[in-house]
Amino acid sequence: MNYRMISSTVGKLLMIEALFMTLPFFISFYYAEGIASSSVYAMVMVIIIAAGVILTAFKPRHKRIFAKEGFVIVALSWILVALFGALPFYISGAIPNFTDAFFETVSGFTTTGASILTDIESLPKSLLFWRSFTHWIGGMGVIVFVLAILPQKDTRSMHIMRAEVPGPIVGKLLSKTTATARILYLLYTAITLLETFILYIGKVPLFDSITLAFSTAGTGGFSIKNASVAAYDSLFVEIVLSLFMILFGINFNLFYLILVRQIKRVLKSEELWVYLSIIAASTLAIACNIMPSVKTFGLALRHAGFTVTSIISTTGFVTADFNKWPTFSKCILTALMIVGAMAGSTGGGLKTARVIMLFKSGFREIRRAIHPGTVKCIKLDGAVVDKETVSTVNSYFTLYMVIIAVSTILVSFNNFDFTSTFTAVITCINNVGPAFDAFGPKSNFSALSDFSKIVLSADMLIGRLEIFPMIILFSPSSWKKNI
């Protein structure tokens, strides 16, 4: 294990986090929140910079990074970024319990959107900004940002990027990984600015437009209003957010292909068509199911459409209390939480590509049972998926189910009903946000014990980093020195 290289890379990342902290620092001045507020950010920046300096002081003798170093760097970075990112909430007294502050910050960086806050609107503007900004930072990935702005050799940066970018298959847009990271962030920033502009010209206040765009871009769902998006009571806002939630749930590689005018490749994306078809079918099914309780089909379609796009993209914005919807609709929403967005997007969940491969793998085994001599390859977008990828997807799903089972048992010690406990785990590991019953769209996670919050925080990190980096980080064999 190349300890010095790990230390140096993580140290650089913390320096970047300190740089990000300057934004809420200046916002505290802009909104005249007082010297006490701005001093909190100054203190946190000093702490983070000091930690970064210490870590970067260990100059690596070798700059080679193997796959396991890439996984360890990513997992360790996310934990430390969340720990330091929680300090403004804790030191300011806005969230006096550090476990709660950590839960809120992990939820932000992992773009989950689950909250322990009971009165969001009481927070100062600078903390509201930082809270939403963590979504934007975590959406594309904190490490991808470092790769985009700091020079790295491609021989080591691809291992880091592969460990952080969600999805079963990670590819380069260009020959250099750093160039790919820059393109991803340019696209990410451009679409975020476009959403902010559209919301602002639609008469949404600028601060609200920015924070809503941050939360949509990261598919996180933190809102600066207690009632979430329902507080705006605006069809325009809901339509804009729905469209952008769908966009940010799409593989960013497809946006690049559109830019280089390879539209045919985009239209051949099997995952894209399945993703859009699930949204359309689920919206129609739920709208028909809830129509008797909302009187008109138009209103049912409005509530169903927004909620479906919010859940499948794993954003978690809320306009309707789906806790009161029929069981059929709740079952669909739970399935959408698990399926999630497309691979290579900012969304969470299993990813549509994995679900497609799991179904195809299952049907292939059924065919083999009926016709043992049949040799059938699994294809995605017309190309054969190699056996290693299929095996990894199957292993991922097995681990995913085991983690859900263990987490549900651990959280059950809080003695909430099964639906509340199970969906709390489901929503956290899939980075969605709201669950059902006790942790539904009109509730929060404050009633949980510190132990359960730590379990769910771990689930959020595991879900965002897609299991393997966290397992490798805590595996003793990973820390054996190999160079």
C-alpha positions in Angstrom: 0.0 0.0 0.0 1.4 3.4 -1.0 0.6 5.2 2.2 2.4 8.4 1.3 0.5 8.7 -2.0 -2.8 8.2 -0.2 -1.9 10.8 2.4 -0.8 13.3 -0.2 -3.9 12.9 -2.4 -6.3 13.1 0.6 -4.5 16.2 1.9 -4.9 17.9 -1.5 -8.6 17.1 -1.4 -9.0 18.7 2.1 -7.3 21.8 0.7 -10.0 21.9 -2.0 -12.7 21.6 0.7 -11.2 24.6 2.6 -11.4 26.5 -0.7 -15.1 25.6 -1.1 -15.7 26.9 2.5 -14.9 30.4 1.4 -18.3 30.6 -0.4 -20.4 30.4 2.7 -17.8 32.6 4.5 -18.5 35.4 2.0 -22.3 34.7 2.0 -22.3 35.2 5.8 -20.8 38.7 5.1 -23.3 39.5 2.3 -26.3 38.7 4.5 -24.8 40.5 7.5 -25.0 37.4 9.7 -22.4 38.9 12.1 -18.8 38.3 13.0 -19.7 35.2 15.0 -21.0 33.5 11.8 -18.1 34.4 9.6 -15.6 33.4 12.3 -17.0 29.9 12.3 -16.1 29.4 8.7 -12.7 31.0 9.2 -12.0 28.6 12.1 -13.1 25.6 10.1 -11.0 26.6 7.1 -7.9 26.9 9.4 -8.6 23.4 10.9 -9.0 21.9 7.4 -6.0 23.6 5.9 -3.9 22.5 8.9 -5.0 18.9 8.4 -4.3 19.2 4.7 -0.8 20.5 5.3 0.0 17.7 7.7 -1.2 15.1 5.2 0.6 16.6 2.2 3.8 16.9 4.2 4.4 13.2 3.5 5.8 13.3 0.0 5.4 10.0 -1.8 8.5 8.2 -2.9 6.6 6.5 -5.7 3.5 7.9 -7.4 2.1 4.6 -8.6 -1.4 3.9 -7.7 -3.0 0.4 -7.9 -6.7 -0.3 -7.9 -6.8 -0.8 -4.1 -5.1 2.5 -3.5 -7.7 4.2 -5.7 -10.5 2.6 -3.6 -8.9 3.5 -0.3 -8.3 7.2 -1.4 -11.9 7.6 -2.4 -13.4 6.0 0.7 -11.1 7.8 3.1 -11.6 11.1 1.3 -15.4 11.0 1.6 -15.3 10.1 5.3 -12.9 13.0 6.1 -14.7 15.5 3.9 -17.9 14.7 5.7 -16.3 14.9 9.1 -14.7 18.3 8.4 -17.8 19.5 6.5 -19.9 18.9 9.6 -17.9 21.4 11.6 -19.8 24.6 10.5 -23.1 23.0 11.7 -21.6 21.8 15.0 -19.3 24.8 15.9 -22.1 27.3 15.1 -24.5 25.5 17.4 -27.0 25.1 14.6 -26.7 21.3 15.1 -25.3 20.9 18.7 -25.0 17.1 18.5 -22.0 16.1 16.3 -23.5 12.8 15.3 -26.5 14.8 13.9 -24.2 17.2 12.2 -22.2 14.3 10.7 -25.5 12.6 9.5 -26.7 15.8 7.9 -23.3 16.4 6.1 -22.9 12.8 4.9 -26.5 13.1 3.6 -25.4 16.3 1.8 -22.2 15.0 0.2 -23.7 11.6 -0.7 -26.7 13.5 -2.2 -29.1 11.6 -0.1 -31.1 14.5 1.3 -32.3 12.7 4.5 -32.3 15.3 7.3 -32.4 15.5 11.1 -33.5 19.2 11.1 -36.9 20.0 12.3 -36.8 23.7 11.4 -34.7 24.2 8.3 -35.8 27.9 7.7 -34.3 28.9 11.1 -30.8 28.3 9.8 -28.7 31.3 8.6 -28.4 31.7 4.8 -24.7 30.8 4.8 -25.4 27.4 6.4 -28.4 26.8 4.1 -26.0 27.5 1.2 -23.3 25.2 2.5 -25.9 22.5 3.1 -27.1 22.6 -0.5 -23.6 23.2 -1.9 -22.5 19.8 -0.4 -25.0 18.2 -2.8 -23.4 19.9 -5.8 -19.9 19.0 -4.6 -20.8 15.4 -4.0 -23.0 15.0 -7.1 -20.3 14.6 -9.6 -17.8 13.5 -7.0 -15.2 15.3 -4.9 -12.4 13.2 -6.3 -13.5 13.9 -9.9 -13.2 17.6 -9.1 -9.6 17.1 -7.9 -8.8 15.2 -11.1 -10.4 18.0 -13.1 -8.3 20.8 -11.6 -5.0 19.2 -10.5 -2.5 17.5 -12.9 -2.4 13.8 -12.4 -0.8 11.0 -14.4 -3.4 8.9 -16.2 -1.8 5.7 -15.0 -3.0 6.5 -11.5 -6.0 8.8 -11.9 -8.1 6.2 -13.7 -8.1 3.9 -10.7 -9.3 6.8 -8.5 -12.0 7.8 -11.0 -13.2 4.2 -11.4 -13.6 3.9 -7.7 -15.8 7.0 -7.4 -17.9 7.3 -10.6 -21.2 5.4 -10.2 -22.1 2.5 -12.5 -20.9 -1.0 -13.5 -18.8 0.3 -16.4 -16.5 3.4 -16.3 -15.1 4.7 -19.5 -13.2 7.7 -20.7 -14.7 10.3 -22.9 -11.2 11.2 -24.1 -7.9 9.4 -23.9 -6.8 11.3 -20.8 -8.7 10.8 -17.5 -8.0 14.4 -16.4 -9.6 15.6 -19.7 -12.6 13.4 -19.1 -13.0 14.8 -15.6 -12.9 18.4 -16.9 -15.5 17.7 -19.5 -17.8 16.1 -17.0 -17.5 19.0 -14.6 -17.9 21.6 -17.4 -21.2 19.8 -18.5 -22.3 19.6 -14.9 -21.6 23.3 -14.2 -23.2 24.4 -17.5 -26.5 22.5 -16.8 -26.6 23.7 -13.2 -26.2 27.4 -14.4 -28.9 26.8 -17.0 -31.3 25.5 -14.4 -30.5 28.5 -12.1 -31.2 30.9 -14.9 -34.5 29.4 -15.9 -35.7 29.3 -12.3 -34.6 32.9 -11.8 -36.4 34.3 -14.9 -39.4 32.3 -13.6 -39.4 34.7 -10.7 -37.9 32.4 -8.1 -35.6 34.4 -5.8 -31.9 34.1 -6.8 -30.8 32.5 -3.6 -33.6 29.9 -3.9 -32.8 29.4 -7.5 -29.1 28.6 -6.7 -29.8 26.3 -3.9 -32.6 24.4 -5.8 -30.2 24.0 -8.7 -27.4 22.7 -6.4 -29.8 20.1 -5.0 -31.2 19.1 -8.4 -27.8 18.9 -10.0 -26.5 16.6 -7.2 -29.9 14.8 -7.2 -29.8 15.4 -3.4 -33.1 17.1 -2.5 -32.1 19.4 0.4 -34.4 22.4 0.3 -34.2 25.8 2.2 -37.9 25.4 2.9 -39.5 23.3 5.6 -42.2 22.1 3.2 -39.6 21.4 0.4 -40.7 22.3 -3.1 -44.4 22.3 -2.0 -43.6 25.6 -0.3 -43.4 27.3 -3.8 -46.8 25.9 -4.9 -45.8 26.6 -8.4 -46.4 24.4 -11.5 -43.6 26.2 -13.3 -41.1 25.3 -10.6 -42.2 21.7 -10.5 -42.0 21.3 -14.3 -38.5 22.8 -14.4 -37.2 20.7 -11.5 -38.8 17.6 -13.0 -37.1 18.1 -16.3 -33.7 18.8 -14.7 -34.1 15.8 -12.3 -34.5 13.6 -15.3 -31.5 15.2 -17.0 -29.2 14.8 -14.0 -30.3 11.2 -13.8 -29.0 10.5 -17.3 -25.5 9.2 -18.0 -23.3 12.3 -18.6 -21.5 10.5 -21.4 -24.7 10.8 -23.5 -24.6 14.6 -23.1 -21.0 14.6 -24.4 -22.1 12.5 -27.4 -24.8 15.0 -28.2 -22.2 17.8 -28.1 -20.0 15.9 -30.6 -23.2 15.2 -32.7 -23.2 11.5 -32.3 -27.0 11.5 -31.8 -27.4 7.9 -33.2 -25.3 6.5 -30.4 -27.5 8.3 -27.8 -30.7 7.0 -29.4 -29.3 3.4 -29.3 -28.7 3.6 -25.5 -30.8 0.8 -24.1 -30.4 2.1 -20.6 -31.8 5.5 -21.6 -34.9 4.1 -23.1 -35.5 1.8 -20.1 -35.0 4.7 -17.7 -37.5 7.0 -19.6 -40.0 4.1 -20.0 -39.9 3.4 -16.3 -40.6 7.1 -15.6 -43.5 7.2 -18.0 -45.1 3.9 -17.0 -44.7 4.6 -13.2 -46.2 8.1 -13.6 -49.2 6.8 -15.4 -49.8 3.9 -13.0 -49.5 6.1 -9.9 -51.7 8.9 -11.4 -54.5 6.4 -12.1 -54.1 4.9 -8.6 -54.2 8.2 -6.6 -56.8 10.0 -8.8 -59.8 9.1 -6.6 -58.1 10.9 -3.7 -57.1 14.0 -5.6 -60.3 14.4 -7.7 -58.8 15.3 -11.1 -56.5 13.4 -13.4 -54.5 16.5 -14.1 -53.6 17.1 -10.5 -52.9 13.3 -10.0 -50.6 13.4 -13.0 -48.8 16.5 -11.6 -48.2 14.9 -8.2 -47.3 11.5 -9.7 -45.0 12.9 -12.4 -43.0 15.1 -9.9 -42.7 12.4 -7.3 -41.7 9.6 -9.7 -38.9 11.8 -11.3 -37.8 12.9 -7.8 -37.6 9.3 -6.5 -36.1 7.5 -9.5 -33.5 10.2 -9.9 -32.9 9.8 -6.1 -33.3 13.6 -5.6 -36.0 13.4 -3.0 -37.8 16.7 -3.4 -41.4 16.6 -2.1 -44.6 18.3 -3.3 -47.1 15.7 -2.0 -47.3 13.5 1.1 -47.0 10.1 -0.6 -47.2 8.5 2.8 -51.0 8.8 2.4 -51.0 7.2 -1.1 -52.4 3.7 -1.7 -50.1 0.7 -1.1 -49.8 0.1 -4.8 -48.3 3.5 -5.3 -45.9 3.1 -2.3 -44.7 -0.2 -3.7 -43.9 1.4 -7.1 -42.0 4.2 -5.3 -40.0 1.7 -3.2 -39.1 -0.1 -6.4 -38.0 3.2 -8.0 -35.8 3.9 -5.0 -34.0 0.6 -5.6 -33.7 0.9 -9.4 -32.4 4.5 -9.3 -31.0 6.6 -12.1 -28.6 5.7 -14.9 -25.0 4.7 -14.5 -22.6 7.7 -14.9 -25.2 10.2 -13.6 -25.4 12.0 -10.3 -28.2 9.8 -9.1 -28.1 6.8 -6.8 -29.8 3.4 -6.5 -28.7 0.2 -8.1 -28.6 2.0 -11.5 -30.7 1.1 -14.4 -27.8 -0.6 -16.3 -27.3 -3.0 -13.4 -31.0 -3.8 -13.2 -31.1 -4.5 -17.0 -28.0 -6.8 -16.6 -29.5 -8.6 -13.6 -32.7 -9.3 -15.5 -30.9 -10.5 -18.6 -28.6 -12.6 -16.4 -31.7 -14.1 -14.7 -33.4 -14.9 -18.0 -30.2 -16.4 -19.3 -30.0 -18.8 -16.4 -33.7 -19.8 -17.0 -32.8 -20.6 -20.7 -29.8 -22.6 -19.6 -32.0 -24.6 -17.2 -34.4 -25.4 -20.1 -31.7 -25.8 -22.8 -28.4 -26.7 -21.0 -26.4 -26.6 -24.3 -27.4 -23.0 -25.1 -24.6 -20.4 -25.1 -26.1 -17.0 -24.7 -24.1 -13.7 -24.2 -25.5 -10.7 -22.3 -25.6 -7.6 -24.5 -26.1 -4.0 -23.6 -26.6 -1.4 -26.4 -25.9 -4.2 -28.9 -22.4 -4.9 -27.4 -21.5 -8.0 -25.5 -20.9 -7.4 -21.8 -17.8 -9.3 -20.7 -18.1 -12.0 -18.1 -16.1 -10.1 -15.5 -18.6 -7.2 -15.5 -21.6 -9.5 -15.3 -19.9 -11.3 -12.4 -19.2 -8.0 -10.7 -22.8 -6.9 -11.1 -24.1 -10.2 -9.5 -21.6 -9.9 -6.6 -22.6 -6.2 -6.1 -26.3 -7.1 -5.9 -25.5 -9.9 -3.4 -23.5 -7.5 -1.1 -26.2 -4.9 -1.6 -28.9 -7.2 -0.3 -26.7 -8.4 2.6 -26.0 -4.8 3.7 -29.7 -3.9 3.6 -30.5 -7.0 5.7 -27.8 -6.3 8.3 -28.6 -2.5 8.4 -32.3 -3.2 8.9 -31.6 -5.5 11.8 -29.3 -2.9 13.4 -31.7 0.0 13.0 -34.6 -2.2 14.3 -33.2 -1.7 17.8 -35.0 1.7 17.7 -38.3 -0.2 17.8 -39.9 1.6 14.9 -42.3 -0.4 12.7 -40.9 -2.6 10.0 -41.9 -0.3 7.1 -40.3 2.7 8.7 -37.1 0.8 9.5 -36.8 -1.0 6.2 -37.5 2.0 4.0 -35.2 4.2 6.1 -32.3 1.8 5.2 -33.5 1.6 1.5 -33.7 5.4 1.1 -30.2 5.9 2.7 -28.3 3.2 0.9 -29.9 4.3 -2.4 -29.3 8.0 -1.6 -32.9 9.0 -2.1 -33.9 10.9 1.1 -37.5 10.5 2.2 -38.8 7.1 3.3 -42.2 5.9 4.5 -44.3 6.1 7.7 -42.1 7.5 10.6 -39.5 8.8 8.1 -41.9 9.9 5.4 -41.8 13.1 3.3 -43.3 15.2 6.1 -41.0 13.8 8.7 -37.3 13.6 9.4 -34.7 11.3 11.0 -34.2 13.2 14.2 -36.0 10.6 16.3 -33.4 7.9 15.6 -30.7 7.1 18.2 -27.1 8.1 17.5 -26.2 4.5 16.8 -28.9 4.2 14.1 -27.8 7.5 12.6 -24.2 6.2 12.3 -25.5 3.0 10.7 -27.5 5.0 8.2 -24.6 7.4 7.6 -22.5 4.4 6.7 -25.2 3.2 4.4 -25.3 6.5 2.6 -21.5 6.4 2.1 -21.7 2.7 1.0 -24.5 3.5 -1.5 -22.8 6.6 -2.9 -19.4 4.9 -3.4 -21.1 1.7 -4.5 -20.0 -0.7 -1.7 -16.5 -1.8 -2.8 -14.4 1.2 -1.8 -15.8 1.1 1.8 -15.3 -2.7 2.1 -11.7 -2.4 0.8 -11.0 0.5 3.1 -11.8 -1.6 6.2 -10.2 -4.8 4.8 -6.9 -5.6 6.7 -5.4 -7.2 3.5 -5.8 -3.9 1.7 -3.2 -2.2 4.0 -0.4 -4.5 3.3 2.6 -2.6 1.8 3.2 -3.6 -1.8 5.8 -1.0 -2.9 
